């Protein structure tokens, strides 16, 4: 039995590989540069790219279970749908697909709508898959170090409706557990779906208060200005990507993205422990920032 992990060198893929460490399975990691890729012990790098069909056909040979993470690129939907079709043609018996929390309602946010379309494809064709829907990543706020420490401002414009942010380690653990469960099953399993969320519904003001507590000095919420955020993002990202993110934050501000008690209970059963909190992340980050 063999598990192929796409997005293996990125933020989430590396967490999945870490969580798979020590499992008695053939773990393969898709990468454009297998000769230079640094992988955990026991993980075999395999050349491939979701945008390169023939490389994917080759990479899927002998694979029984696939972790599918499509990159946030203009043709993300096409890449993901073709990968699902190629996996089916290759006889893959289980897929774990990384979607997004609230994809079904944030219909004007391109990468949310694209991921939800892939969900609909999986469900319409009754494919043997687990759909993981992560909320906004807690660890995205590592990028808040400069404004928090330098200006005393939490600058991510998440609004005041509330977000149930998820720790990326919980994403990695969830994916690994479902990959192993599907890989070890004697027959293909039915569709499962999990909302990957955190235990608290936090507003921008709430998060500023957490940073105030863990740092021991006043941190304020920087407000909801999305036009300025888009302009800042365009200095680092293509214009389409900056606008996509602005649209996402606009929906966070207008609607929030709050987990239900049922979401948290379901995820806790999968993880075997409660999901990690933002406060724990902030406390750890404060120590690391102080030591650096």
C-alpha positions in Angstrom: 0.0 0.0 0.0 1.3 3.4 -0.9 0.3 7.0 0.1 1.1 10.0 -2.2 1.2 13.4 -0.6 0.9 16.5 -2.9 2.0 19.9 -1.8 4.6 18.0 0.2 7.1 20.9 0.7 4.5 23.5 1.7 3.1 24.5 5.0 0.3 21.9 5.2 2.0 19.1 3.2 5.0 19.2 5.5 2.7 18.9 8.5 1.0 15.9 6.9 4.3 14.2 6.3 5.4 14.9 9.9 2.2 13.3 11.2 2.7 10.3 9.0 6.2 9.7 10.4 6.6 6.2 11.9 3.6 4.7 10.1 4.0 1.3 8.5 3.2 2.6 5.0 5.0 3.5 1.8 4.9 7.3 1.9 5.7 9.2 -1.3 5.9 13.0 -1.6 5.2 14.7 -4.8 7.7 17.4 -5.7 9.1 19.1 -8.8 12.7 18.6 -7.6 13.0 15.1 -6.0 16.8 15.2 -6.3 17.1 18.2 -4.0 13.9 17.9 -1.9 14.6 17.4 1.9 12.1 14.9 3.2 11.5 13.2 6.6 13.2 9.8 7.1 11.3 7.1 5.3 9.5 9.4 2.8 10.3 8.9 -0.9 10.3 12.0 -3.1 8.5 11.5 -6.4 8.8 13.8 -9.4 5.5 15.4 -10.4 3.4 18.6 -10.7 -0.4 18.8 -10.6 -0.2 21.0 -13.7 1.8 18.3 -15.6 -0.6 15.5 -16.6 2.0 12.9 -17.7 4.1 13.5 -14.5 0.9 12.9 -12.4 0.1 9.7 -14.3 3.6 8.4 -13.6 3.5 9.5 -9.9 0.1 7.8 -9.3 1.3 4.4 -10.5 1.0 2.0 -7.6 -0.6 4.6 -5.3 -3.5 3.4 -3.1 -4.3 6.6 -1.2 -3.8 10.2 -2.2 -3.6 13.4 -0.2 -4.7 16.1 -2.6 -3.8 19.8 -1.9 -4.2 22.0 -5.0 -2.1 25.2 -4.9 -3.8 28.6 -4.9 -3.1 29.5 -8.5 -5.5 30.8 -11.3 -6.2 27.3 -12.6 -6.5 25.6 -9.1 -9.9 24.2 -10.0 -8.7 22.6 -13.2 -5.7 21.1 -11.5 -7.7 19.6 -8.7 -10.4 18.2 -10.9 -7.9 16.6 -13.3 -6.0 15.1 -10.3 -9.2 13.5 -9.0 -9.9 12.0 -12.4 -6.3 10.8 -12.8 -6.5 9.2 -9.3 -9.7 7.4 -10.3 -8.1 6.2 -13.5 -5.1 4.9 -11.6 -7.2 2.8 -9.3 -6.6 4.9 -6.2 -8.9 3.6 -3.5 -9.0 6.6 -1.2 -8.5 10.4 -1.5 -8.1 12.9 1.3 -8.9 16.3 -0.2 -8.0 19.6 1.4 -11.0 22.0 0.9 -11.9 25.0 3.0 -14.3 25.9 5.8 -17.4 27.8 4.5 -16.7 27.0 0.8 -20.4 26.4 0.2 -21.4 29.9 1.4 -18.5 32.2 0.4 -19.5 31.9 -3.3 -17.8 35.2 -4.3 -14.4 34.1 -3.1 -12.6 32.4 -6.0 -10.5 29.8 -4.1 -13.4 29.0 -1.8 -15.8 28.5 -4.7 -13.3 26.3 -6.6 -12.7 24.0 -3.6 -16.4 23.6 -3.1 -16.8 22.7 -6.8 -14.3 19.8 -6.2 -16.3 18.7 -3.2 -19.4 18.6 -5.4 -17.6 16.5 -7.9 -16.5 14.1 -5.3 -20.0 13.8 -3.9 -21.7 13.6 -7.2 -19.5 10.7 -8.3 -19.6 9.1 -4.8 -15.8 8.8 -4.7 -14.1 7.2 -1.8 -12.8 10.4 -0.1 -12.4 12.4 3.1 -13.0 16.1 2.6 -11.1 18.2 5.1 -12.3 21.8 5.4 -9.8 23.9 7.4 -10.7 27.4 8.7 -8.1 30.2 8.6 -4.7 28.9 9.7 -3.6 30.1 13.1 0.0 30.1 12.0 -0.7 32.7 9.3 -0.4 35.1 12.2 3.3 34.5 12.5 3.3 37.3 9.9 1.9 39.6 12.6 5.2 39.7 14.4 6.4 43.0 12.9 3.1 45.0 13.5 2.5 43.4 16.9 6.0 44.0 18.3 6.9 47.1 16.3 3.6 49.1 16.4 1.5 47.4 19.0 -1.1 46.5 16.4 -2.8 43.2 15.4 -3.1 44.1 11.7 -5.0 41.1 10.2 -8.4 42.6 9.3 -10.6 39.7 10.4 -13.4 41.9 11.7 -15.6 41.4 14.7 -18.0 38.5 13.7 -15.6 35.8 14.8 -13.3 33.2 13.3 -12.6 29.6 14.6 -9.0 29.5 13.4 -7.3 26.1 13.2 -3.8 25.1 14.1 -1.9 23.6 11.1 -0.7 20.7 13.3 -4.4 19.7 13.7 -4.7 19.8 9.9 -1.7 17.5 9.5 -2.9 15.1 12.1 -6.4 14.9 10.7 -5.1 14.2 7.2 -2.6 11.6 8.4 -5.3 9.7 10.4 -7.6 9.6 7.4 -4.9 8.6 5.0 -3.9 5.7 7.2 -7.5 4.7 7.8 -8.2 4.6 4.1 -5.0 3.0 3.1 -5.4 0.2 5.6 -9.0 -0.5 4.8 -9.6 -3.7 2.9 -12.2 -2.0 0.6 -12.8 1.6 -0.5 -14.6 3.6 2.2 -17.5 6.0 1.9 -17.3 9.8 1.9 -16.5 11.6 5.2 -16.2 15.3 5.8 -14.6 17.2 8.7 -14.6 20.9 9.5 -11.1 21.6 10.8 -11.6 24.4 13.3 -10.4 25.9 16.5 -12.2 25.9 19.9 -12.8 29.7 20.0 -14.7 32.2 17.8 -12.2 35.1 17.9 -12.7 38.6 16.7 -9.9 41.1 15.8 -10.4 42.7 19.2 -10.3 39.3 21.0 -7.0 38.4 19.3 -5.5 41.8 20.2 -6.5 41.1 23.8 -4.7 37.7 23.7 -1.5 39.3 22.5 -1.9 42.0 25.2 -2.0 39.2 27.8 0.8 37.1 26.5 3.2 40.0 25.8 2.4 42.0 28.8 1.8 45.2 26.9 -1.1 46.8 25.1 -1.9 45.5 21.6 -4.7 47.1 19.6 -6.8 45.8 16.7 -5.8 47.6 13.5 -9.2 47.8 12.0 -11.1 46.6 8.9 -9.5 48.5 6.1 -9.4 46.0 3.2 -8.4 48.4 0.4 -5.1 49.1 2.2 -4.7 45.4 2.9 -5.1 44.6 -0.8 -2.5 47.3 -1.7 0.0 45.8 0.8 -0.6 42.3 -0.6 0.0 43.4 -4.2 3.6 44.3 -3.2 4.1 40.5 -2.5 1.5 38.7 -4.6 -0.1 38.9 -8.0 -3.0 41.2 -8.3 -5.6 38.4 -8.7 -4.3 36.7 -5.5 -4.4 39.9 -3.5 -8.0 40.5 -4.6 -9.0 36.9 -3.8 -7.7 37.4 -0.2 -9.4 40.8 0.1 -12.7 39.1 -0.9 -12.1 36.4 1.7 -11.5 38.9 4.5 -14.6 40.8 3.4 -16.7 37.7 4.1 -14.9 37.1 7.4 -16.0 40.7 8.3 -19.5 40.4 7.1 -20.3 36.8 8.1 -17.6 35.3 10.3 -16.6 31.7 10.1 -17.6 30.1 13.4 -17.5 26.4 14.3 -20.5 24.6 15.9 -20.3 22.4 18.9 -20.9 19.5 16.5 -17.9 20.5 14.4 -15.7 20.5 17.5 -17.0 17.2 18.8 -16.5 15.5 15.4 -12.9 16.9 15.1 -12.0 15.9 18.6 -13.1 12.4 17.9 -10.8 12.3 14.9 -7.8 13.9 16.5 -8.2 12.0 19.9 -7.7 15.4 21.6 -9.4 18.8 21.6 -8.2 21.1 18.8 -5.4 23.5 19.7 -6.2 27.1 20.7 -5.0 30.4 19.4 -4.0 31.4 23.0 -1.6 28.4 23.1 -0.1 29.5 19.8 0.3 33.1 20.9 2.0 32.1 24.2 4.5 29.9 22.3 5.1 32.6 19.7 5.7 35.2 22.4 8.4 33.0 24.0 10.0 32.4 20.6 10.0 36.0 19.7 11.5 37.0 23.0 14.3 34.4 22.6 15.1 35.6 19.0 
